[in-house]
Structure formats: C-alpha cells, structure tokens
Amino acid sequence: MKYKELIDRLSEKTGDSKIKTREILQDAVDVLSEQLSQGKGVSVPDLGTFSTKVNPEKKVYNPHYEAYLMVPPKRTVEFNPSTNLKEEVKYLKINDE
Amino acid sequence: MSEKITFKELVELIAKQSQQSQSSANSFITELVQIIESGLKSSGSVSISGFGKFELRWMNERKGTNPQTGQEITIPGQNKVVFKPYKALREDINAPYAGLKPRIIRDQVEESEAVAPNPAAKSEKKESIDDLLIERENPHFVKPFTKETKSTKKPEQTKEKRPVAAKIPGESRMAEEVQKSGSFKWSYAAALMIVLIAFILLFFMLQRDTETPEVPATVHMEQVEPPVADETDVVAEPREQTEFETESFSVEPGQSLWTIAENQLGNPYLWPILYNLNRDLLINPNQLPAASEIQIPTISDPENLNEFEREQTALGYFSLYEWNRENNPEEARYFLWAVGVFSPELLDEPPSEVEPDDLAFALSR
C-alpha cells in the first residue's frame, strides 16, 4: 500500500481532510523518530515495538583497496512486531498488488 | 534501548505536537495501526513517508530442532513482518555517529600487539622504541636487496639485522613476565635490559669487525642459513615486466574481444588489453574482423594480476575511454571509472586530457 492510499483510508476513517490527516501523521512520525533518536524504545499496541540498536565498530576486508577497513559504529532501528500482528499475517497468501 | 516510553506518553506527545486532544490522538493511532494491518494483509507492504515501510517477507519452510526435546521438526513456511526505515529516519537515528567514515588499516601486523606500550619503567619504554625501530628498518633493508639481483654487500646487512629481530621477541616476552610478576623490582629489570642491549650491540660490533674483511659470500653461506633461503626466494621473484609475451590468435566468426578474453585470458574483463595490443588492427573496439590475426598476451593468473598487467588493463580501458569519448560520449565515463578500478594511480595522472565531469564521476565511485 502506497503512502497516498494510506492517507486516503485514514482520512476516511477519522473524517478529517486529507491534508489534515497527512499533517497529523507527519507529527506522529516526528514524535516517534525523535524518541527513537534519543535512544528510547517506543511500543505501539497491536503493531509492535520500535527500538534502536548500536552496531559496534567492526573490521571488514575490502578487496578494492586490498586492505582492511574499520567500519565505524552505527545505530539502527529495530522493529519487533506484536504477537497479534505476527499471528494475523503468518499464513497469509499475498497477491502482489 | 533499555529505556522505553509507554503508549500513554507517546499519545500525549503526539497530541501536544499536533495540537489536538489526547483522545483523538489515541483514536488516530489506533486507526493507523488497523490500516497498517489491513494494508499488510491486502498488499503485503505499507509505506509511511519519512518513516519507513512495513513489509511481509515469506520465510521458506526449514528444519529446526525443538530446544526442549532436541527432536527434529519442520518449521512450516510463514510470513514475517519486517520494517525498513527510510533514509530520513535512518539518518535521524544515526545522528550521534554521523560523519564517521570507515578508515583503512594498512599494516595489519600482529607485531604491533607484541610491542604494546608498557606504561611502567623508563628503560622498558626505550626498549619498545628500539624494538619498533628495528622492526621498521628490517623490511627497508630487505627491499633494495630484492630489486637488485645479487650484490655482495646487501646480504651482509640483512644477515646482521636478522639476529636482532630474532632476539627482540625474547626480550619483550621477558618484559611481559616482569610486568606480570609484580614483586620483581623495576630497577632490576631496567638494569637487565640495559645489559642485554649492551651485549647485543657488542655482539654486532664484533661480528661486523670480523666479517667485513672476508669475502662475504662464503661466510654467510655457512653461518646463517635463513638469509640464504631468503636469497633464493628473492632471485626467483619476477623481474619488472615491461612487455607481454604474446602469441597470435586467429579470430573465428562470432567471436568478440570479450569472448576471446574470457576463453584465452580467463577473465572477460581483461578484454581492453587485447584492444590496446591490437590497436593497429582495431579502430572500433566493438568491431572485430573475422579471420584476422590478433596478438594475445599470456597472463599467468587472471584472478591475481600483477602490477604490470593491471596497468595495461587500465591503459586499455583508457584507450576505450578515448574512443568512446569521440564516438559514444554518453557512456565514456564508465570506461574511465573502470580505469580507476584497475589502477587508481592512472586516474591521478591520466595519459591525456579527460573531461572533468567524467573524472569526477570516475573518482566518485
């Protein structure tokens, strides 16, 4: 489902205009990403838990430079779907778009 | 991470941000979650701009063991929900680590660990510096020797260095032991070190004195064996290559430089070498006259090109770049990029003028 469809359906449900819906969704996204970038986990009922994880610095071989590279640490987002959601979609057959 | 905010806090924050009541923010999120779920069910993916994309990924059936009974079971295929953060979110999250670049570690030597800095005694520090000095010097002395095939003086130098290198690890090991046994007095250790250094120096002075007048060749043959082995190794190393050994090859209908490179050289990506070698015959690299005789080089190990072969490949790609710049300007830059793949140095000093745009493209990859 594309973002536009999501907004369409969301505005139908809430009764707000599409523009308003879009704004609120962006606010929600802003709040979520702000909390995540502070290193806090956020759990949303029935959807799952978002959290962040730091991948420590590691050594890899780069064949182009023929040398080892020290790759700096990186923080990434992790998503853990709720049990409910997992079970709902587990044995679903998806018809691609 | 360990810290988490509750759903209630989240709703409060969203309500504040979007200036609406908490109850409407709450119902908004609930609706959103429902739509995400139904979206996943209907099309398998839901994307939220500026945030990320939820996707279903089909996991194939696989074998597993029951951790409690140890029994083998088959885990049936199933869908997994994955979340792929978009760039904006990724960058937001990674902000504390932004701007860090991977750095190249050139010399991956274990010795650096052996010579770990010893914080304590002064003499020991001096020792470790000595250690470093000698180890750095060593390859330096061997190198000139590798280039010249045989000279009488140089073996002697390498031989002189060798015993030092052999002794040093012993010393540093002792230093470690000293460090471990805390009861050992540092002054003793220091004194011992100095004495040892003095001995080693004396040893070399004496050796040099006795050796120089003699004919070195015979002396080191019987005295020290490792350098001799080393010498044969070095002599066996190939000389600087300046030209390919070529043989002629007659082209059959349907063959291209690419397929010839693949069959004869072992790596199709080396075809520019063929182009460069047969420039008098080939003007357009994409047209190879059938039944013509072309020169093909012999390449010993297509997986591991030596310096010269790489340079030649890079030069080949450069000729292709020149041709394409005239005839196919849109794709020329890809050939310049390939030059950089085989020989980054050649990009720094291109043999002839290159378009600044193309160069920037080649360097940016």
Interface residues (C-beta under 8 A of the other chain):
Chain A: M1 K2 Y3 E5 L6 R9 L10 K13 T14 E23 I24 L25 Q26 D27 A28 V29 D30 V31 L32 S33 E34 Q35 L36 S37 G39 K40 G41 V42 S43 V44 P45 D46 L47 G48 T49 F50 S51 T52 K53 V54 K59 V60 N62 H64 Y65 A67 Y68 L69 M70 V71 P72 P73 K74 R75 T76 V77 F79 P81 L85 K86 E88 V89 K90 Y91 L92 I94 D96 E97
Chain B: M1 E3 K4 I5 T6 F7 L10 L13 I14 Q17 S18 Q20 S24 A25 S27 F28 I29 T30 E31 L32 V33 Q34 I35 I36 E37 G39 L40 K41 S42 S43 G44 S45 V46 S47 I48 S49 G50 F51 G52 F54 L56 W58 Q78 N79 K80 V81 V82 F83 P85 A88 L89 R90 D92 I93 N94 A95 P96 Y97 L100 K101 P102 R103 I104 I105 R106 Q108 V341
